[in-house]
Amino acid sequence: MNKENVNELNTKRLETQRLILRKFELSDADGMFNNWATDEKSCRYLSWSVHKNVEETKSVIKSWIEEYKNGSYNWIVELKETREVIGSICVISISKMNSTAEVAYSFGSKYWGCGYATETLRRVLEYLLNDCGFYLIEADYISGNPISGRVMEKAGMHKDAILRERGYNKYTNERNDTIVYSIKKDEL
């Protein structure tokens, strides 16, 4: 597969049995701020720090909304039953030449252990590989967060590599290994 086979469908509304994945809206700021942007357990493993106020969250969401014009893949995750926003998932890098992409996700800790992250990741993998035509999707996590690796495994991804001490945890001031997972279309 080559770059001509990748469809640039971008952020399209997706659904699972329990979840709606859709574009961010400015009205999501309070939910994001309260449910995961201020959650130290959740932010502990992310590249960004806990938001100081809802204005910071609004600013981030505004930038993401603007990025939709450039064809970004960035979903907010909402519970179908209650319409509560619980997390997000996005494509953080794309290699058109190789038809590959890397995804990242974040969920509020009060939603951990419910299968929402796995359900979300699985749906996005299906979309990117089947509908958008990517050849391979990858994700990684730092060794201090093995639960994220379990999410990747449950979604059907396979461990590719352990990169020694590539991740730095800003909360613990420790270096962690980065563990890389991937999945190809024929492995879904």
Buried (B, 14 or more C-beta within 10 A) or exposed (E): BEEEEBEEEBBEEBEBEBBBBBBBEEEBBEBBBBBBBBBEEBBBBBEEEBBEEBEBBBEBBEEBBEBBEEEBBBBBBBBEEEEBBBBBBBBEEBBBEBBBBBBBBBBBBEBBEEBBBBBBBBBBBBBBBEEBBBBBBBBBBBBBBEEBBEBBEBBBBEEBBEBEEBBEBEEEEEBBBBBBBBBBBEEE
